Amino acid sequence: MEKKLYKSSTDKKILGVCGGIAEYFEVDSTIIRIGAVLLALPGGMGIIPYFILGLFIMPDKPADYTEKKDKEEKEVLEAEKVED
């Protein structure tokens, strides 16, 4: 299963964009938030892309999406590779 970028529903401050990016790259969301603030400071060039991502591009996580489901599917794929 391929990774998909979703807005975070649990690690959310404004729109869940930074939390979603952090979940996708498996890093702490604080690092992503600091980067977003640093981009927003010099002339606000990070604010517009943030809201574009949050409002138009990144979808919310589906209700049936879980990390456990991803891990189970990954384990099945790895087991199939080992068998081949």
Secondary structure, DSSP 8 states (H G I E B T S, - for coil): ------B-SSS-SSSSHHHHHHHHHTS-HHHHHHHHHHHHTTTTTTHHHHHHIIIIIS-B--TT--HHHHHHHHHHHHHHHHH-
